[in-house]
């Protein structure tokens, strides 16, 4: 097995910052994933060496919430091929995506469909199963799903065919919480309040109505219910794309008596306020839950700077034509982020707000790896971990859609000047991105079954 070394780096490990080298396996054969051999002073020989010249070396990013195609009547701009290219160019080497049965589609059929979709992936991926209003029938296929490596689930409190009420949640969490490998990502918004407000406000092309008809209390009410169910059932729950100070408050205080209760947020909720929804371009900043006011944004930043969140992207971009020809009730909600996430957090968190690099790694990989059972094979620079690595230089660059490695025809990050450029990304010991080009081969990513990962 060939070996490689990244020398003269500032290495962010679980125990702190180490100056020195990382030596790892660099397999040439397809299907083999290299491991880290040594961290710190070099004692092993290496077949090739890259001098990092003092740049940061961090674990390959884990984006724990992406949509590389897979659902809905309006096509998502990125499938696994283009989405995984963007991930590698942004320093991310592992994503968590979804198997979402379409209508009456069976779970086995949905799993096979998504496996075919993922055959071109250049990053490793975990699938989580969406349990819809047909969850009792879907749960009959649970043994098959787990044999297929799926141990994580997505639940919604809103959307046609997917609305799960408190009793539904209690049943699902109570039935499935006995296995600590199982986690639940929950989209938490109050469907009744939203329906009432939409009826009162009517429909229009004023996209600020998205925020008016889905106010912070719509999230807070459902998150309070979830926190109660975590204590009651012992389930391990992550609140998807959190946006409110009230959700952050529920992360305070005693650890749940049973189970685990965490939250993710997304760069767009930290970067923009609901003011972005105003005017002609407001349609481009539509996602659910919607953008919030400055007070809620600041509450999210406070938790992010403490290293207490998972930073995912909910990467779900749509082409301009679908955004512009819509009202606030019909617009396909979703934006991009997998390419820019790690550079953006370095720029806005580390360079602008003084976030230390240990907390940067917590948000971009380690917290997700621990919650979803991938640590320490993922999310850590330690001997034995997968050689998934990102070299980050403290240089400035400007986001331009024409440079994007994904299939976007617009990006909400257009024109942003960011500090922190991904200079190299290694996936399984192979150089997958060299700072200008994605070098990975389609299909070089693999599905991860966390119950079969060796320590």
N, C-alpha and C positions, 0 to 999 in steps of 0.2 A: 504493500500500500504506500503510495506517495504521501509525503507530508508537506505542509506549508506553514509559514510563520508570518504573523503580523508583528513587526518589531517597533519599539519606541512609541508605544501608545499609552494613553491614559485610560486604563481599563476599569470599567465600572463592574465590580463583582458584588455578590450579596453581602460581603463583609466590608465593603468600602472601595476606595479608589486605589489601584495598584499601578505604578509606573513600570513598564516593561513590555514583555512579549507574550503572545499567545501562540502556541504551536498546536496544530491539529491535523487530523487525517484529511487528505485531499484526493478522494477516490476519482478515478477516471471512468470506471464502469458505471453504466446506467443502472439505477436501482439500488445503489449503495449510498449510504449517508455517512459522512465522516463525523467523528467525535472529536471533542477537544482533548488534547493529551496533556497539556502543561500550561499553567498560567503564572506569569512572573518572570524571574530570571531564567534564561534559556540554558538547558542542559542537553537537549535532544538536537540531533541533526535535522535539518529541513531541506527538502529538495528545491524549494523556492521561498523567497522572502520578500515581503512588501514593507517598506519603511513608512510608518504612519506619521513620522515627523512630529510627534506630540499631539496628534489628533485624538479625539475621543473614540474609544472602542466600546460599543454597547451590544447587548444581546439583540439579535434580529427581532424586529417588532412583531407583536401579536395583536392583530386587529380582530377583536372578538365579536364583531357585528358588521358583516358585509352582506350585500346582495349582488352576487355575480349572476344576474339573470335569475330565472326560476319561478316567477309568479306573475300574475296579472295580465290584463289585456293590452296594456300599453308597454311596449318593450323597453326594458332597462338597457341603457346604452352599452354597459360593460357586461360581457360574459366572463367566464373563467380565464380565457386566453388574454384578453386585453386588461381585465382587472388585475390578474396576477402580474402582468408586466408592470403595471403602475405600482403595485405593491412593492416589487423588488426595487424599482427606481426610487422608491421612498423609504427603503430600509426595512420593510416588513417582509417576513419570511413565512409567517403562519397566519391563517385567517380562520374564522368560524362563520360558516354560511348555513343555509337552511334547506331542509327537505320539507316542502309545504304542499300537502295534497291539494289538488285543484278540484274544488267541488266534491263530487262523489268518488274521486280517484282513490284507489286503495293505497295503503302505506307501502306495500311491496313495489307497486308500479311506480310510485313517486320516488322511492329510493333508487330504483334502477334508472329512472329518467335523470335524476340529478347526478348519479355516478357517470352517466354518459356525458352530461354537460361538463363535468370536471376533468375529463380525460386530457384536456390541453393545459391544465393548471401547471404553473411554474413555481408555485409555493405550496407548502403543506397546508392541509385543510382539515377541519373538524366539521361534521354535520350535526346540526341539532334539528329535531323533529318538531314541526308546528302541530300542536293539538288544537283542532278546530271544534265547532259545535258537535261534530261527529266523534268526539273523543272516546266515548265508551266503545264504539266499534274499533277505533284506531288503537286503543290500548290492548285489544286482543292480539295485535301484531307486535306487541312490545318485545317478546323473545326474539322474533325475527329481526327487529330493528337493532337490538343489542348485539346479536350475532353479526350484524352488518357494521358494528362499531359505533353505533349511535346511542349515547347515554345522556344527552342533553336535550332540553325541550324549550320551546317558545310558546307562551300563552298570551292571549290578547284579551283585554276587557272591552274592546270595541272593534268594529268592522263587520260587514255583512258576512254571515256564515262563520264568524270567528269569535263572537262576543261571548265571553265566559263570565258568569255572575259569581258572586261570593260563594254560593253553595257548590258551583262547579269547581271553582278553585280549591275549595276545602276538600272535595272528593279527590281531585287529581293529586294534590300535594300530599294528602293523607295516605293515598294508595302507593305513591311512588317514592316517598321520602325515606323509606327504609334502607335504600342503597345509597351510601355516601358518594358514589360516583355520579349520581344524577344531580343535575343542576337545572334551574328554571330561570329563563330570561323572560321578563314580563313587561309588555307594553301596557302602561297604566294610565288610562284616561276614562273619565266618567261619561258613558255613552248617553245617559239620560239628560244630563245637563247640556251636553253639546247639541243634542237633537233639539232641545227646547230653545237654546240660543240661536241656532241656525234658522229655526222657524220664525223667531222674532225678527231676526236681522234680514232674512231673505238672502238671495244670491246676488252676486255682483262681481265686478272685476277690481274691486277695492280689496287688495290682498291683506290689508291690515285687519280685515274682518276675520281672517284665519286666527289671529291672536285674540280678537274680541270674543269669538265664539268658542274658543278652547282656552279659557283663562287658567292661571296657575292652580286654582282650587280644583279644577278637573283632574289634574295630576295628583295633587296632595290628598284628595279624598280616597283615591284608589290605593295610593302608597300606604296610607294609614291602615287600610284594610289588609294589605299584604304583610305589613309588619306584624299585625296581630296573628295572621295565619302562619307566619314563620314560627312564632312562639308556640302556637297551638300544635303544629304538625311536625316541627323539626326539619322542615325542608330547607334547601340551600337556594336562595332566591337572589337574583340580581335585577334591580330596576333598570329597564332599558332606557337609553337616551334621556337621563334625568335633566330637568330644566329649572327646578324651583328651589328657593330657599327652604321651603317647608320640607321637601325631600331631604335636603342636606341636614336639617335639624333632626330628622328621624334616624340619621346615622350616628347621632350622638348618644351619650348615655350608656347604660349597660349593654354588653353583648347579649344577643337573644339567648334566653334560657335554653332553647333548643334551636338547632338549625343554624343558618348563617344568612345574614342580610347585608348586601352590598349594593352599590350603584355604579353605573357607568354614565359618563356624559360624552359629548362629542365636541370636536374643535369648533364647529359652527356655533354652538351654544355659548362658548367662551369668547368668540371673536366678534359676534354681531348681536345687535339688539333688534327688537321688533320694528325699529325705524327703517330697517332695510326692506320691510314689506311695503313701504310707501311708494307711490308713484309708478311709473311705467315699468321699471325693472323689478318691481316687487314680486312678480310671479316667479322669478329665478331663485328666490330665497325661501321657497315654500317647502316645509317638511312638517311632520307631526311627531311629537308635540311641536308647536310653533316657537319661533324666537321670542324671547322675553325682554322685560325692561332691564335697565342698568342695575337695579338693586338685586334682582335674581342672578344676573351675570356675575356680580361681585361675590355673591354667596357661593356660586360654583367655583370661582377662582380660589376662594379661601380654602375649600376642601381640596382642590387640585394641588395647591401649594403645600398642603400637609401630606400629600402623597396618598390620600385615602380613596381615590376613585380609580376606576378602570377607564382609560381613554380609548374609546372605539370611534368609528366614523359613521356607522349606519350607511355606508357607501351605497347609494342607490340613485345614480344619476340618470336623468332623462334628457333627450334632445330638446333643443330650443323650440321646435315646432309644437311639441306636446305641451310645453309650459305656456307658450304665448297664446295659444288658441284655447283658453280655458277661463273659468271663473274660480273664485276661491274654494267653492265646493267641488269642482270637477277637476282641478289641476292635479296631475300626478305628483304626489309629495315625495321628495327625496332629492338629495344633493350629493356631490362628490366629496372625496377627502382622503382616500387611501394613498394617493401619491404624495400629498403634502403634510400628512399628520405629524410625522416625526420631526421634520424640519420646522413646521409651524410651532410645535411645542417647545423646541429648542429656542427658537427666535423669541416667542412671546413669554415663555415660562422661564427659561434659563437666562437668556441675554437681557430681557426687559424687566423681569420681576425677581430675579435672583434665586430662582428655584435651583436647589442643588442637584447634581447629576444622579445621585441615588434615587431621589424622588422622581426624577425624569424617567428613570428605568422602571420604577414601580408603576408609573402610569402607562408607559408604552409597551411593557411586556410582563414584568414580574407579577403584578397583581392578578392579571388575567391568567397567567400560567398557574398560579396557586389556586385560584378559585375554580378553574376548569380542570384541575388535576393533571396538568402537563409539566409541572415543576418537579425536579430541576432539569429534566431533559430539554425543556424549552424555558426561555426567560431568565437564563443564568449563564454567566461565563465561569464555569467550573470544570475541572477534569471529568470526563464522562458525559457531559452535555453535548447535544447536537451542535456541530460547528456552524450555527446560524449567527452571523455577526454583521454589524453595520459600523462602518467608519464614518464619523461625523466631523467635518472640518468647520471651523468657526469663520466661514466666509459668507458673503452676501450674494443672493441671487434673486431674480425676479420671476414670479410665476406668470407664464404665458401659455394660453391654451394650445398654441401651435407647437409647443415643446412637449406637450403631455403625451405620455406613452400609452394612455388609454384611448377610448373611442369618443371622447367628449367633443362637443362643438361649442361648449362654454364651460367655465368653471367659476364658482363663487369666489375663488381666490385670485382671480385675474388681477394682475398689476401689483399684488402684494410683494414687497421686498422683504425677504426672509433672511435672518442670520441662521447659519447652520445648514450646511449642504451635505447630503449623503454622497461621500466620495467613493465608497465601495460597499457592496452587499455580498456576503457569502451565504450560500444556502447548502447545508450539508457538506461543508468543506470546499465547495466549488465556487469560483468567482461567478456570481450571477449578474452583477451590475458593476461596471467599471468606472462609473461617474458620468458617462455619456451614453453608453449603450447597454441594453439588456442582453446578456450573453446566454442566459439559461435556455434550455430546449423545452418546447412544449411537451407537457407530460412528465416533466422532471419532478413535479410536486406529487405528494402522496397523501392519501387519506390517513388520518391518525385515529387509532382506537386507543384511548388512554388506558384501558384496562390491560393492554398488551404491551405497554411501553416498559422496557427494562429500565431500572434505576441507573 
